[in-house]
Amino acid sequence: MAKSIFYHAGCPVCVSAEQDIIALIGHDKVEVVNLGEARNRIEEAEKAGVKSVPALLTENGNVLHINFGASMADVKG
């Protein structure tokens, strides 16, 4: 994996965390995936270990869950 991936669902908590992550890591080092818009990537996130969003999948494959916004069940709807 060339970049970390920040998964979120577009809620205010997620968008705020997205802005902070980009400020900390840099836009060129993180791919942002809004699972509300990119529903085809939900399975990918779950396979990586994402249990809730917002979450950051690091380049090493670790999942960092940040400020609980929504469970993956909520994201799936």
Summary of the structure (lengths in Angstrom):
residues: 77
radius of gyration: 11.0
end to end distance: 28.3
largest distance: 30.9
contacts: 222
relative contact order: 0.27
helix: 42%
strand: 32%
